[in-house]
Amino acid sequence: MAIDPKYLHSDISNSILQAFYSVRNTLPFELNIDVYKRALCIEMESLGLLVDCDKEIKINFRDKIVGSFVIDFVVNDSVVIKAIKDDETCEHFEADAKNQLRLTDFEVCLILNFSAESQQQHRRIVLTNDLKKNK
């Protein structure tokens, strides 16, 4: 895959997608999502990516922690990954991905779908920090 400088973190995203399709095309369908996530982590690390799995993020409100959520993967401290296995389109996962970006300094999220039935296998969500500050 070619690196496109007009897309934020396209070099990292391309490597992640390479790892994703390697796992998706190697393992059989209908496995537990945790199996795909572990395999994806191994494959990304084999490509030289720095992978932080199940990263907990605290939600602050007026300098107090009011909750938390877990990001499936953070790659090279730049790109967030949401791994799913859903037969529907990824659209209903977009709101969650956008919230994860809004609540962090990360700007790119890849939703990776390991379902055999899904027409949309991956989706890229971008929410730049300059846009977050304007809201």
Summary of the structure (lengths in Angstrom):
residues: 135
radius of gyration: 14.9
end to end distance: 34.1
largest distance: 46.9
contacts: 381
relative contact order: 0.17
helix: 36%
strand: 30%
